[in-house]
Amino acid sequence: MTEEPGGLALDPSLGVRLELAAYRSDFRLRRTAVPPGRAGWKFERRQHFEERSSPSWEAFTRGEWQEALRLTGERRHHWRNRAKEDLGRATPFHRVRVVEEPLTPYMQWELHALRVQGESGMPVRVVGGDRLSPLESAGPLPEVVVLGGQVLYEILYTDEGLLHGGVRYTDPGLIARWERFIKQLFEEGEEVVSYVDRYVSHLPAPMTIQVADHQ
């Protein structure tokens, strides 16, 4: 890594805290406003999330692995349309997924979902967690999205992995450093399709995870 740890530090007092609904609304507006020729970059670090809006994730948590994979495949049309739209607007959205081994059950599920995205034309690459060691002496890096070089979001989650909002930053220097960092990881990473084919697709169904009642 060429980026200095301090250069990636995010100070919430220098950003705008957005609750969940406001974050989602703000993100959608700014995502559609990205000018042609500018890219989006997502850095995903955590090894477990809860995706309670996903039927495939729900099937996975019930231990219905084949059904989870089938439902993941049903999203292929959605991702093909998204990739086509991004291509038409010249605003590709790149995703870097940090993966630690041994895989958590969630990561095994998510990598299959990301494989569908990759097959559908979405640019997704995988990097190992060991590449981040020089930058994480104070703890894991945050989840971050940069849109068009204009705005950066730190995406916030509960301890359990539920999305609960974000912090928006607009400092040009901070945005440029994070965009450069994620782009470098993307260039070094492995395409998600080949990674899953080599390391994940042959694995047995993961152990069912237990999630709290969310009714």
C-alpha positions as CSV (number, residue, x, y, z in Angstrom):
1,M,0.0,0.0,0.0
2,T,1.3,3.4,-0.9
3,E,-1.3,5.4,1.1
4,E,-0.4,6.6,4.6
5,P,-2.8,5.4,7.4
6,G,-3.4,9.0,8.5
7,G,-4.4,10.1,5.1
8,L,-7.4,7.8,5.2
9,A,-8.6,8.8,8.6
10,L,-12.2,9.9,8.8
11,D,-13.2,12.5,11.4
12,P,-17.0,12.5,11.8
13,S,-16.9,16.1,13.1
14,L,-15.8,17.1,9.6
15,G,-18.7,15.4,7.8
16,V,-22.4,15.4,7.9
17,R,-24.1,12.6,9.8
18,L,-27.1,11.1,7.9
19,E,-29.7,8.8,9.4
20,L,-30.7,5.8,7.4
21,A,-33.5,7.3,5.3
22,A,-31.6,10.5,4.7
23,Y,-28.5,8.6,3.7
24,R,-30.4,6.5,1.2
25,S,-32.0,9.5,-0.3
26,D,-28.8,11.5,-0.5
27,F,-26.9,8.6,-2.0
28,R,-29.5,8.1,-4.7
29,L,-29.5,11.7,-5.7
30,R,-25.7,12.0,-5.8
31,R,-25.3,8.7,-7.6
32,T,-27.5,9.8,-10.4
33,A,-25.8,13.2,-10.6
34,V,-22.3,11.7,-11.2
35,P,-21.1,13.3,-14.4
36,P,-20.3,11.2,-17.5
37,G,-16.8,9.8,-17.4
38,R,-16.5,9.8,-13.6
39,A,-16.5,6.5,-11.7
40,G,-17.8,5.3,-8.4
41,W,-15.7,3.3,-6.0
42,K,-16.9,1.1,-3.1
43,F,-14.6,-0.4,-0.4
44,E,-16.1,-3.2,1.6
45,R,-14.2,-4.4,4.6
46,R,-16.4,-6.1,7.2
47,Q,-16.7,-9.9,7.0
48,H,-20.3,-10.0,8.1
49,F,-23.5,-8.0,7.3
50,E,-27.2,-8.7,7.8
51,E,-29.1,-8.2,4.5
52,R,-32.6,-8.4,5.7
53,S,-34.1,-7.0,2.5
54,S,-32.6,-9.9,0.5
55,P,-34.7,-13.0,0.0
56,S,-31.5,-14.9,-0.8
57,W,-29.9,-13.9,2.5
58,E,-33.1,-14.9,4.3
59,A,-33.0,-18.3,2.7
60,F,-29.3,-18.6,3.6
61,T,-30.0,-17.8,7.3
62,R,-32.7,-20.6,7.3
63,G,-30.1,-23.1,6.1
64,E,-31.7,-23.3,2.6
65,W,-28.4,-23.0,0.7
66,Q,-29.6,-24.1,-2.8
67,E,-32.6,-21.8,-2.6
68,A,-30.3,-19.0,-1.5
69,L,-28.1,-19.6,-4.6
70,R,-31.2,-19.8,-6.9
71,L,-32.5,-16.5,-5.6
72,T,-29.1,-14.9,-6.0
73,G,-29.2,-16.0,-9.7
74,E,-32.6,-14.4,-10.1
75,R,-30.9,-11.0,-9.6
76,R,-28.8,-11.4,-12.8
77,H,-31.3,-9.4,-14.9
78,H,-31.2,-6.6,-12.4
79,W,-27.4,-6.4,-12.5
80,R,-27.2,-6.6,-16.2
81,N,-29.5,-3.6,-16.5
82,R,-27.5,-1.7,-13.9
83,A,-24.2,-2.5,-15.8
84,K,-25.8,-1.4,-19.1
85,E,-27.1,1.9,-17.5
86,D,-23.6,2.6,-16.1
87,L,-22.0,1.9,-19.4
88,G,-24.4,4.1,-21.2
89,R,-23.8,7.0,-18.8
90,A,-20.0,6.3,-18.7
91,T,-20.3,6.1,-14.9
92,P,-18.9,2.7,-13.9
93,F,-19.3,1.7,-10.2
94,H,-16.3,-0.4,-9.1
95,R,-16.4,-2.5,-6.0
96,V,-13.5,-3.8,-4.0
97,R,-14.3,-6.7,-1.6
98,V,-11.8,-7.5,1.1
99,V,-11.9,-11.2,1.9
100,E,-10.3,-12.9,4.9
101,E,-9.8,-16.6,5.1
102,P,-11.2,-18.8,6.4
103,L,-14.4,-17.4,5.0
104,T,-17.2,-16.5,7.3
105,P,-20.5,-18.1,6.4
106,Y,-21.7,-14.7,5.3
107,M,-18.7,-14.1,3.1
108,Q,-19.3,-17.5,1.4
109,W,-22.9,-16.4,0.6
110,E,-21.9,-12.9,-0.5
111,L,-19.2,-14.0,-2.8
112,H,-21.7,-16.1,-4.8
113,A,-23.9,-13.0,-5.0
114,L,-20.9,-10.9,-6.1
115,R,-20.1,-13.5,-8.7
116,V,-23.5,-12.9,-10.3
117,Q,-22.7,-9.2,-10.4
118,G,-19.4,-9.8,-12.0
119,E,-20.9,-12.1,-14.6
120,S,-23.5,-9.4,-15.3
121,G,-20.9,-6.8,-16.2
122,M,-20.4,-5.1,-12.8
123,P,-16.7,-4.4,-12.0
124,V,-16.1,-6.3,-8.8
125,R,-12.7,-7.5,-7.6
126,V,-11.4,-9.3,-4.5
127,V,-8.3,-8.5,-2.3
128,G,-7.0,-10.3,0.7
129,G,-7.2,-8.7,4.1
130,D,-3.4,-9.2,4.6
131,R,-2.8,-6.4,2.1
132,L,-4.3,-3.9,4.5
133,S,-2.2,-4.8,7.5
134,P,0.1,-1.7,7.3
135,L,-3.0,0.5,7.4
136,E,-4.9,-1.2,10.2
137,S,-2.7,-0.9,13.3
138,A,-5.5,1.1,15.0
139,G,-8.3,-1.2,13.7
140,P,-10.1,-2.2,10.5
141,L,-10.7,0.5,7.9
142,P,-14.2,1.7,7.5
143,E,-16.8,0.9,4.8
144,V,-16.5,3.7,2.2
145,V,-18.1,4.8,-1.1
146,V,-16.7,7.6,-3.3
147,L,-19.0,9.0,-6.1
148,G,-17.5,10.7,-9.1
149,G,-14.7,12.3,-7.1
150,Q,-17.3,14.6,-5.6
151,V,-18.5,13.0,-2.4
152,L,-17.4,10.3,0.1
153,Y,-19.7,8.3,2.4
154,E,-18.6,6.4,5.4
155,I,-21.3,3.7,5.6
156,L,-22.3,3.0,9.1
157,Y,-23.5,-0.3,10.5
158,T,-24.6,-1.7,13.8
159,D,-22.4,-4.2,15.6
160,E,-24.6,-6.9,14.2
161,G,-24.0,-5.6,10.6
162,L,-27.3,-3.8,9.9
163,L,-27.0,-0.6,7.8
164,H,-28.0,2.4,9.9
165,G,-26.8,5.5,8.1
166,G,-23.7,7.2,6.9
167,V,-21.4,10.2,7.2
168,R,-21.0,12.4,4.1
169,Y,-17.7,14.1,3.4
170,T,-16.9,16.7,0.7
171,D,-13.3,17.6,1.3
172,P,-11.5,17.3,-2.1
173,G,-8.2,16.1,-0.6
174,L,-9.8,13.4,1.5
175,I,-12.0,12.2,-1.4
176,A,-9.0,12.1,-3.8
177,R,-6.9,10.0,-1.3
178,W,-9.7,7.5,-0.8
179,E,-10.4,7.3,-4.5
180,R,-6.8,6.7,-5.3
181,F,-6.6,4.0,-2.5
182,I,-9.6,2.1,-3.7
183,K,-8.5,2.3,-7.3
184,Q,-5.1,0.9,-6.5
185,L,-6.7,-2.0,-4.6
186,F,-9.0,-2.6,-7.6
187,E,-6.1,-2.7,-10.0
188,E,-4.3,-5.2,-7.8
189,G,-7.3,-7.3,-7.0
190,E,-8.7,-10.5,-8.7
191,E,-11.9,-10.6,-10.7
192,V,-14.6,-11.9,-8.5
193,V,-15.7,-14.6,-11.0
194,S,-12.3,-16.2,-11.2
195,Y,-11.8,-15.9,-7.4
196,V,-15.1,-17.7,-6.7
197,D,-14.5,-20.3,-9.3
198,R,-11.1,-21.2,-7.8
199,Y,-11.7,-20.8,-4.1
200,V,-15.3,-20.8,-3.2
201,S,-17.6,-22.6,-5.7
202,H,-16.4,-26.1,-4.6
203,L,-17.0,-25.5,-0.9
204,P,-19.8,-27.3,1.0
205,A,-22.8,-25.3,2.1
206,P,-21.8,-22.9,5.0
207,M,-23.1,-23.4,8.5
208,T,-26.4,-21.7,9.0
209,I,-26.0,-18.5,11.0
210,Q,-28.5,-17.6,13.7
211,V,-30.0,-14.1,13.5
212,A,-32.1,-12.3,16.1
213,D,-35.9,-12.1,15.5
214,H,-36.5,-8.9,13.6
215,Q,-40.2,-8.8,13.4
